């Protein structure tokens, strides 16, 4: 991650117990294997907090080009 603000956002969100609880509740309510919070800009998508069974192999800080996400 080259942008220090993105790194701070990832660190802040991934460290919050409330975010982890919300992601767990989302998984339970939807039956999905993975839930996450992402930081999305006009050209990138960054996973900030991830809770899942590993199917997507995403971890906090992973980035994708926005065009590949839909």
Protein Blocks (a to p, Z undefined) as FASTA:
>chain_A
ZZlklmmmmmmmmmpmklmmmmmmmmmmnopabdcdddddfkbccdfbdcdehlnopaeh
iacdfklmZZ
